[in-house]
Amino acid sequence: MSRLFAPLSIGPLSLSNRIVIAPMCQYSANDGRASDWHHFHWTNLALSGAGLMIIEATAVEPRGRISWADMGLWDDDTERAFAAALAVARGYSRMPIGVQLAHAGRKAST
C-alpha cells in the first residue's frame, strides 16, 4: 500500500499526507510585493488537499532577485504584502505553508 496519503510528522510539523507543492516562481510581484495574483494562486493551492505548500523563491534583498518580478521580503512593504496574501490563503485552509528564501548571487539580474 502506498504511503503517499499517510500522515507524516517531522519534529513539530504534522502533515495530513506526503504530497508537497514545490515552490514555483510566478514572476508576478510588484517591486517585490505579493500581488493579487498571489492571493488567488496561494489560496487555490492551499485548497488542493496537499499536505504542505512551499511558496516560491522569495528574495531577502532587492539586488538578489533573479528577475524584476520576483517576490521579496526585505522591507515593511514587502512583508505587509506577503502577510496579506498569506492571510487570504490561511483564511480558507489550515495546510502548513513554508517559504523558500532566496538570494540569486551571481545569477541575479536586478
Order of alpha helices (4+ residues) and beta strands (2+ residues): beta-beta-beta-alpha-beta-beta-alpha-beta
